[in-house]
Amino acid sequence: MQWDLRITVAVGLLSILVLTRVVTSIRSNLALRRSGEGKTPPIMPYALPGIGNMLAFAFDTKSLLSTIIDQFGPNIPVRIRVLNIKLNFISGSESVLAIFRGSRDLTTAPAATLVLENAFGCPGSVRHVFDRDNTGILTQPLEGSNPLEPHNRFFSLSHRSLHKHLSGTGLNELASRFMSCLETELAALDIGHEEWTTIPDFYDLIKQTVFKASTTALCGPNLFALNPDFTDDFWEFDTHITKLFKNLPRWMIPKSFQVREKLKASMMKWHKHAEEKFDKNDEALQNLEWEELYGAKLMRARYEDLMGIDGFNEEAYAAADLGMIWGANANIVPIIGWSMIDTLVRPKLLSQAREEISSLIDPSPKGAIGLNMPKLLASPLLQSIYSEELRLRNGVIIQRVPTVDNFKIGNWKFPKGDMIITSSWHEQRDRSVWNEGPVNGEVHSVEDFWAERFLVYPNDPNSGPAKPGRDVKSKVKPAVEDAAGNAGNQPKFTIDSVTGSYIPYGGGQKICPGRFYAKQEAIGAMAMFLTMFDIELEKNDLPKPNMEYFPFGVVPPLGTFPARMRRRKL
């Protein structure tokens, strides 16, 4: 009797699962077949009522999104159900460009609020600061938005200060300061000119030195002087960040909360020190692009903006600046690591990169070992290496939420408040878009690193990032003979032919404001390492990505990288 009951219950539950799957599949097919304007996107079929696609989305996001693209194809939006939340997943360059062009009718505020609270510990007591601010990011508040005073517009203030101080003189000062700080960090390493020095983990050395240089350039030296363990604490925090992003409860991840609270306390200690020591009446000090207390003028401007908001507090300010430091390091440091490791395991590429960098060193160096940054930043090869790492290693979910009723992409409509997402990882691996060769007889899968993927050779119509024959605006210009009759075939760097598919910085009005600084950090750091040191990895195996970090940004290399280093004679 008991066994019969168990069978009955099991059959009943299975029937519910099957019926749910059948019903959602039928609804999905009907939505696909519907014609005309203003269509509702089809749903991704699921079997668990009330749960939807939550398990797949939470624990195997990459595979779920790949399945959707394979099943529905590009440029067809698909609704993913996660409990009672509806996410609209879009793919294909046309759809991606549509959300970037429609920036004024879309917001990132809900996602930014969740990140500040879940990942960086912004207290719930200041949630009203974010909830009341529906005014947008531009100087002019959105029509129909809440009548906030200018000093209470959190998202506009943040957008303005980042874009203002990460361009022009602010960018130049920050970038040169980073290079100077990195040279100081590398010069201090106990590595000689004659004997090889064993390095237990070369990637860890990159993390330690680049983070210290980047954060000193951004925040000044006192953050580290007041908190000697800040570098180690930060990288430990980074190992917990995916759990925090997922908003797991404290009792499940107590260590994650503990290390985050320690970092927030360190931030508050630095904030208090800077506020007490900074002379606000010193006009000359106020005008400096960088000083030791706050570091870059950007960080001083953030203090004035954030602490001037009604209802904001010290803990929220600390969480916001922790997020700022994480955003400035958690993506670019792995990119530098990948650039170095991918170059070191390829002897031919290593030789090409060294030759390129050596040709761009000033004969009369003025700091930073004579590296000529404008020339380095214009180098086709170095730009291509950097861009290829961003293409291959960047795995982030780009999020937008419509602020208007029935936002449209093509014939599809999206309700106000329903989140739209897309995946940089999948767009940057679309085989219908990207060039995989053969070039010079070699095939280069979108899953593999190819240093020259972004180089166009005038005499080779099969070169460049876009799949040959794809209808793109940029055309290859034929080689032109010089005065001596030599046909030039010098490569040119380009991303123009993959617009909408190459999206490591996002796009539209919300495009990453730190993209110019990040490029200078990546190319400058690589040039400095290769100029100052001979480096040999113990193993020349191709590195694998640590997919635990997907989809929260650049995926770092997996494992340790034992090496030996020797200082080069300059």
C-alpha positions, -999 to 999 in steps of 0.1 A, spaced: 0 0 0 28 24 10 47 15 -22 17 22 -43 14 56 -27 50 64 -35 45 54 -71 14 76 -73 32 106 -58 62 101 -82 39 98 -112 20 129 -102 51 150 -98 65 137 -131 32 145 -148 34 181 -134 70 185 -148 61 171 -182 29 191 -184 48 223 -175 74 216 -201 48 209 -228 28 240 -220 58 264 -219 71 248 -252 37 254 -269 36 290 -256 72 296 -269 64 282 -304 32 304 -306 52 335 -297 77 327 -324 51 322 -351 33 354 -342 37 382 -369 35 419 -369 48 447 -347 50 447 -309 54 410 -303 62 395 -269 94 375 -269 91 337 -266 99 321 -233 126 295 -227 107 263 -220 110 249 -184 97 221 -164 96 234 -128 65 255 -121 73 285 -100 110 280 -104 114 284 -141 149 284 -155 164 295 -121 186 265 -115 202 266 -150 206 304 -148 222 303 -113 245 274 -117 253 270 -154 246 304 -170 270 300 -199 254 267 -210 219 280 -207 226 311 -228 244 289 -254 214 266 -256 191 296 -261 212 309 -290 214 275 -306 176 269 -302 163 303 -312 191 319 -332 205 354 -330 184 386 -329 154 368 -314 149 378 -278 140 351 -253 124 354 -219 141 336 -190 120 330 -159 139 331 -126 113 326 -99 90 356 -103 115 376 -123 115 378 -161 148 384 -179 148 391 -216 180 377 -232 190 392 -265 218 381 -289 231 392 -322 248 425 -331 216 441 -344 198 436 -311 229 446 -290 233 478 -310 196 485 -305 199 486 -267 230 508 -270 213 532 -293 182 533 -271 202 543 -240 180 572 -231 151 549 -226 170 523 -206 186 524 -171 213 504 -153 202 517 -119 185 485 -107 216 464 -115 240 490 -100 220 491 -68 220 453 -64 258 452 -70 264 480 -45 244 462 -18 251 425 -25 287 426 -36 301 456 -17 279 458 13 261 491 9 237 493 39 200 489 34 195 521 53 205 541 22 184 522 -3 160 552 -5 189 572 -21 188 548 -51 151 541 -52 141 578 -53 166 586 -81 149 578 -114 163 610 -130 188 593 -153 225 600 -157 225 631 -179 226 667 -167 189 672 -176 166 649 -155 144 625 -174 109 638 -182 84 627 -156 111 617 -131 111 626 -94 119 663 -86 153 657 -69 177 685 -60 209 682 -82 230 672 -52 208 641 -46 210 627 -81 233 598 -72 235 582 -107 240 615 -125 267 626 -101 286 593 -104 284 593 -142 296 629 -144 326 626 -122 338 593 -138 336 607 -173 350 640 -164 381 628 -145 389 597 -167 395 618 -197 418 647 -206 443 659 -180 428 636 -154 434 606 -175 469 617 -185 478 622 -148 464 589 -137 480 569 -165 515 585 -160 511 580 -122 503 543 -127 533 538 -149 556 555 -123 541 535 -95 544 502 -114 581 510 -122 586 516 -84 570 483 -75 590 463 -101 622 480 -92 617 469 -56 614 432 -64 643 411 -52 654 401 -87 689 405 -99 706 409 -133 729 378 -132 711 349 -115 676 337 -123 651 341 -94 625 315 -89 589 329 -87 563 305 -72 534 321 -91 540 347 -118 504 356 -121 503 363 -83 533 386 -87 513 405 -114 483 407 -91 504 421 -62 524 446 -81 498 459 -106 471 462 -79 495 482 -56 505 505 -85 470 510 -98 454 517 -64 482 540 -53 477 560 -85 440 561 -79 438 566 -41 473 577 -30 498 559 -7 480 564 26 454 537 19 482 512 21 502 529 49 471 528 71 461 493 60 493 472 54 473 441 45 450 458 20 465 441 -11 461 406 4 427 414 18 415 426 -16 425 395 -35 410 373 -8 378 393 -12 380 388 -50 378 350 -44 345 355 -26 330 380 -50 309 356 -70 292 343 -38 284 379 -28 271 387 -63 246 358 -59 233 373 -27 238 341 -6 229 346 31 256 354 56 252 321 74 262 302 42 293 324 34 304 340 67 340 343 55 329 363 25 311 388 47 340 389 71 366 399 46 343 424 30 336 441 64 374 443 69 379 460 36 351 485 43 366 493 77 400 499 59 382 523 35 366 542 63 399 545 81 414 560 49 384 583 43 386 596 78 424 603 76 420 621 42 391 642 54 410 653 86 443 661 69 430 677 36 430 715 37 398 725 19 409 762 20 441 755 1 431 765 -35 463 753 -50 457 719 -34 422 718 -46 433 723 -82 459 695 -82 451 665 -103 468 642 -77 478 646 -41 488 620 -15 457 621 7 429 613 -17 451 603 -47 435 612 -80 412 642 -82 384 618 -92 384 603 -57 382 637 -41 353 646 -63 336 614 -54 339 623 -17 323 657 -23 295 643 -44 286 612 -24 288 627 11 268 657 -1 238 634 -8 210 636 17 207 602 36 241 589 24 265 578 51 302 568 58 295 531 54 278 536 21 306 558 9 331 531 19 311 504 0 310 527 -31 347 533 -31 354 496 -25 333 490 -56 354 516 -74 387 499 -65 373 465 -74 361 478 -108 395 494 -114 414 462 -108 393 430 -110 391 431 -148 423 448 -159 447 428 -137 436 395 -152 438 410 -187 474 419 -180 480 384 -166 465 368 -197 485 391 -221 517 382 -204 511 345 -201 497 341 -236 527 359 -250 553 340 -229 540 306 -240 544 316 -277 582 322 -284 575 338 -318 550 362 -304 573 370 -275 600 379 -299 577 401 -320 563 419 -289 598 426 -275 610 439 -309 579 461 -312 583 475 -277 621 481 -281 615 501 -312 592 524 -293 615 533 -264 627 569 -263 665 573 -266 664 599 -238 641 583 -212 622 605 -187 609 580 -161 590 548 -168 622 533 -184 617 554 -215 585 538 -227 568 561 -252 531 556 -243 515 574 -273 535 552 -296 528 520 -276 491 527 -276 492 532 -313 510 499 -319 488 476 -341 503 444 -326 500 455 -289 465 468 -295 455 435 -311 469 414 -282 450 436 -257 418 435 -277 420 397 -283 423 391 -246 393 413 -240 374 394 -266 384 360 -253 384 365 -216 356 390 -209 325 372 -196 300 397 -183 262 400 -185 253 435 -197 220 446 -181 195 473 -191 160 480 -178 134 500 -199 121 532 -183 94 536 -209 64 515 -218 69 490 -245 105 496 -254 111 480 -288 139 461 -305 129 454 -341 94 439 -339 97 428 -303 84 448 -273 97 449 -237 76 460 -208 88 489 -185 108 475 -156 116 441 -172 154 435 -174 171 430 -208 204 412 -207 231 402 -232 264 383 -229 297 396 -240 311 361 -238 287 347 -264 287 377 -287 325 377 -289 324 340 -299 298 342 -326 312 321 -355 290 339 -380 307 372 -372 343 364 -363 372 355 -385 386 320 -378 407 318 -409 423 302 -427 449 330 -428 483 319 -441 471 284 -440 462 285 -403 428 282 -386 421 303 -355 390 292 -336 370 318 -318 377 297 -286 415 303 -291 439 332 -286 451 347 -319 473 377 -314 467 391 -349 429 387 -350 424 425 -350 450 432 -377 441 440 -412 467 436 -439 460 457 -470 471 428 -493 451 401 -475 413 403 -478 410 374 -454 427 393 -426 410 413 -398 385 404 -370 354 399 -392 346 368 -410 356 372 -447 327 380 -470 306 394 -441 288 426 -451 306 452 -431 313 489 -436 351 488 -432 369 478 -464 405 467 -468 425 493 -487 450 479 -512 487 484 -506 503 514 -520 539 515 -534 563 539 -518 588 560 -537 612 531 -540 586 509 -556 581 487 -525 545 477 -518 536 484 -482 516 457 -464 519 471 -429 490 459 -407 464 482 -393 445 476 -361 407 478 -363 375 469 -344 352 487 -369 341 455 -387 328 438 -355 307 467 -340 280 452 -319 298 419 -315 329 433 -298 314 447 -266 339 443 -237 331 478 -224 293 477 -229 280 506 -250 258 535 -254 256 562 -228 266 537 -201 298 526 -218 327 519 -194 342 553 -186 375 537 -176 382 521 -210 409 545 -220 427 542 -187 424 504 -188 440 503 -222 470 523 -210 474 501 -180 473 469 -200 496 479 -228 519 499 -205 522 471 -179 530 445 -205 556 467 -221 572 474 -187 574 437 -177 589 427 -210 614 456 -210 626 451 -174 627 413 -171 635 381 -188 607 358 -179 604 320 -184 574 300 -173 581 266 -159 555 251 -181 545 263 -215 510 248 -214 483 270 -227 464 285 -197 428 277 -190 402 301 -177 388 300 -142 351 298 -150 340 303 -114 342 340 -122 317 338 -151 296 360 -157 309 387 -134 337 402 -156 370 391 -170 376 354 -162 412 350 -147 436 322 -156 432 290 -136 460 277 -114 495 288 -106 523 298 -130 557 290 -116 584 309 -134 619 323 -132 628 359 -138 660 379 -144 664 416 -146 674 428 -181 702 453 -186 687 484 -201 
